[in-house]
Amino acid sequence: MNAKPVTRTGFIMLELAVALFVVGVLVILAAGTITEYARTRDHYAWREAATWAAEAQLQRLLAGAPRDSRPPSGSLPNEITLAQHAAPGQGPWTGFDLITVTATVTREHHKPIHESARFYLPRPEVTP
């Protein structure tokens, strides 16, 4: 009698388990990378928003807004606050004030983000 060897096609259970394990490890690695990317993107989006807010406040001052004025309500997200500081110019900048506007982003469970913008403005004339 001639017995033919039985040939099987397909996967055995061990091959399937190894393939699922490899796919699982790749999914875990990809999830960590995607989460870190989302955090980084969010951080830089808020940083850019803070930079824009500081620059916009300087533009308002350049356009003639009073130095102690605040931006219109609703124009900034609640997470962004502005602070401004004026220092007298020195040397060739005498007669000007160096205005520094600092935008701070404060979000729950995150470190604060600080962005500043500076510009020299003519010192307001004091009328007696």
C-alpha positions in Angstrom: 0.0 0.0 0.0 1.2 3.4 -0.9 0.1 6.0 1.6 0.1 9.5 0.4 1.5 12.1 2.8 -1.2 14.5 4.0 -0.3 18.1 3.1 -2.2 20.8 4.8 -2.6 24.3 3.6 -3.4 27.2 5.8 -2.1 28.5 9.2 -1.6 26.6 12.3 -2.8 28.0 15.6 0.7 29.0 16.7 1.4 31.1 13.6 -1.9 32.9 14.1 -1.1 33.6 17.8 2.3 35.0 16.8 0.8 37.2 14.1 -1.8 38.6 16.5 0.9 39.3 19.1 3.0 41.2 16.6 0.0 43.2 15.4 -0.9 44.0 19.1 2.6 45.3 19.8 2.5 47.5 16.7 -0.9 48.9 17.7 0.4 49.7 21.2 3.5 51.4 19.8 1.4 53.4 17.3 -1.1 54.5 20.0 1.8 56.0 22.1 3.2 57.8 19.2 -0.1 59.2 18.1 -0.9 60.4 21.6 2.4 62.1 21.9 1.9 63.8 18.5 -1.5 65.1 19.6 -0.1 66.5 22.8 2.7 68.2 21.0 0.4 69.6 18.3 -2.0 70.9 21.0 0.9 72.6 22.9 2.2 74.4 19.8 -1.4 75.5 18.7 -1.8 77.2 22.1 1.7 78.7 21.9 0.8 80.1 18.5 -2.5 81.5 19.8 -0.6 83.2 22.7 1.9 84.7 20.2 -1.0 86.0 18.1 -2.8 87.5 21.1 0.4 89.4 22.2 1.0 90.6 18.7 -2.6 91.7 18.3 -2.5 93.7 21.5 0.7 95.5 20.3 -1.1 96.2 17.0 -4.0 97.7 18.9 -1.6 100.0 20.8 0.1 101.0 17.5 -3.2 101.9 16.1 -3.8 104.3 18.9 -5.7 102.4 21.6 -5.1 103.6 25.1 -2.2 101.8 26.7 -4.3 100.5 29.7 -7.1 99.2 27.4 -8.0 95.5 27.2 -8.9 93.6 24.0 -12.7 93.5 23.3 -14.5 90.9 25.4 -14.8 87.6 23.6 -11.8 88.2 21.3 -9.5 85.9 23.4 -10.1 82.4 24.7 -10.7 82.2 28.4 -7.3 80.3 28.8 -5.3 83.3 27.5 -4.6 86.3 29.7 -2.6 89.4 28.7 -0.2 91.5 30.8 1.7 94.5 29.6 4.7 96.4 30.9 6.2 99.7 29.7 9.8 100.7 30.3 11.4 104.0 29.3 13.6 103.7 26.2 17.3 104.4 26.7 20.0 105.7 24.4 18.7 106.3 20.9 15.2 105.2 22.1 14.9 108.2 24.5 11.4 109.6 24.2 9.9 106.1 23.5 8.6 103.4 25.8 9.4 99.7 25.3 6.1 98.0 25.5 6.2 94.3 26.4 2.9 92.4 26.1 3.0 88.9 27.6 0.3 86.4 26.8 -0.1 83.5 29.3 -2.0 80.3 28.5 -3.3 78.6 31.6 -4.9 75.2 31.1 -5.8 72.6 33.7 -3.2 69.8 34.1 -0.7 71.6 31.8 2.3 73.9 32.4 1.6 77.6 31.7 2.7 78.9 28.3 4.2 82.4 28.2 4.8 84.3 24.9 5.9 87.9 24.7 6.0 90.6 22.0 7.8 93.9 22.3 7.7 97.2 20.4 8.9 100.8 21.0 6.1 103.3 21.1 6.4 107.1 21.4 6.0 108.2 25.0 2.5 109.8 25.5 2.8 113.5 26.1 1.8 114.6 29.5 -0.4 117.7 29.6 -0.2 119.8 32.7 
